[in-house]
Amino acid sequence: MNPTNIQLIRGFKDILPGETELWQHIERTAITLFEDFGYREIRIPIMEKTELFARSIGEDTDIVEKEMYTFADRGGDLLTLRPEATACICRSYIQHKMAAQDPVRKFYTIGPMFRRERPQKGRYRQFYQIDAEIFGIAAPFADIELIFLLRTLFDRLNVTDTTAHVNSLGCPVCRPRFKAALAQILDQAAPHLCADCLRRKDRNPLRVLDCKVPGCRKAMAGAPSILDYLCDDCRTHFSTVTDTLAKLGVPFEIDKQLVRGLDYYTRTAFEIQTGALGAQSAVAGGGRYDGLIESLGGPAMP
């Protein structure tokens, strides 16, 4: 009797010779560009304490609620395979007291992330990200630099037909007014919302705008835009971002429903989208997270 062949875990992928050369080309191109812009490499563990992601990403997000690979080790500590890199880099920035030496830091990292979502075309449970972060710069030019950096990276990789989708998520000063206006729309739309959105609409209404269920998107099509509720500082910040992107010749669209899938974003949020991939149109994304370092126990640091 022949033993049963052990197969690859569903949602994981071997990267074989013939493919690895392409991966290496992409990584080399990104590393050269990042280092030209003054970013330095940081390597972070693939496993962290679960609390790090619950506190940073947000307990009401799909990632924390449904998608994390979490388990208790022999000592009873809850550990999680990293679903994204930003929280890990923030933890390292705080733990090693980098702000005391020089608060302005620019990092990049490349490596695997893990999310237990339903495998489908273009999505894997172990996937790879190229990540860049800027700490210590409150000015909107940090946001602009990252968007311009991504546009340049895709140009060098001959990924054509890319457009930046940008939005502002406001700040703790102006966001409460928007949430109050959004709550009224959510009450009217409640009969058409999915179970997840019904659960979140009172605790974190912005999360409903990120739902990909067609019925929810249709029900929220008439939702107010946070851009109409921005405080003066946030409005000036966002205008500088869009005006400068236009001067740099970076194609962009203002997308009022763009909130991204993580709770820590403030002010600028963005995605780079391409028409070459069908429904899976986003090839990069990110945003500003001015309150995250402080919320994780570090100094107040943009």
Secondary structure by P-SEA (a helix, b strand, c coil): ccccccccccccccccaaaaaaaaaaaaaaaaaaaaabbbbbbbbccccaaaaaaaccccccccccccccccccccbbbbcccccaaaaaaaaaaaccccccccccccccbbbbbbcccccccccccccbbbbbcccccaaaaaaaaaaaaaaaaaacccbbbbbbbbccccccaaaaaaaaaaaaaaacccccaaaaacccccaaaaaacccaaaaaaacccccccccccaaaaaaaaaaaaaaaaacbbbbbcccccccccccccbbbbbbbcccccccccccccccccccccccccccc
